Amino acid sequence: MEIQLNGELRVLQSETDLHSLITELQLDNQAIAVAVNRQVIRRALWQRHILQAGDQVDVVRAIGGG
């Protein structure tokens, strides 16, 4: 199954949930926001959100500043 991850093609196993993808990317302990098809998905819902072929996933890291 193919998705777009931050604008780049990525091949996933079928029935991959958002939490598994974020863990595979080693970002699960990071301060990030994730949107699927331009809709922000709350962290509490990542394990229940199953990715579909063609989904556009955007991962944004929070950066502190002042």
Buried (B, 14 or more C-beta within 10 A) or exposed (E): BEBBBEEEEBEBEEEBBBBBBBEEEEBBEEEBEBEBEEEEBEEEEBEEBEBEEEBEBBBEEEEEEE
